[in-house]
Amino acid sequence: MRQEVFVRFDARTEFQIPVHAGAAPMASDEARRWLDDQFLANDCEPLRLSGKVLTADKVLALADGVGPQRFADDGAFRDAFARAVVAALAQPVVRVDVEGRALSY
């Protein structure tokens, strides 16, 4: 089954990140932990005023926080992000629209 993550920053900046079949799958709890750690390490801000941070919010905030340059320059981060996103959200294809603040499956 095909697994990939699309991260769109604007009309001209989009990354298509395949999750390679040979890569060890990430368990959902490991994926959520990776997203939590990266959310904190990159000083991401919660999207909701209540302070509650859903997994989808972490994905959006993390992509926004690191920006397109990190996705372009850091292949290890880019691949780990894609593996964590598909595992944490339990979806084979995820579209992260940073500009529109939306995730779709």
Secondary structure, 3 states (H helix, E strand, C coil): CCCEEEEEEECCEEEEEECCCCCCCCCHHHHHHHHHHHHHHCCCCCCCCCCCCCHHHHHHHHHHHHHHHHHHHCHHHHHHHHHHHHHHHCCCEEEEECCCCEEEC
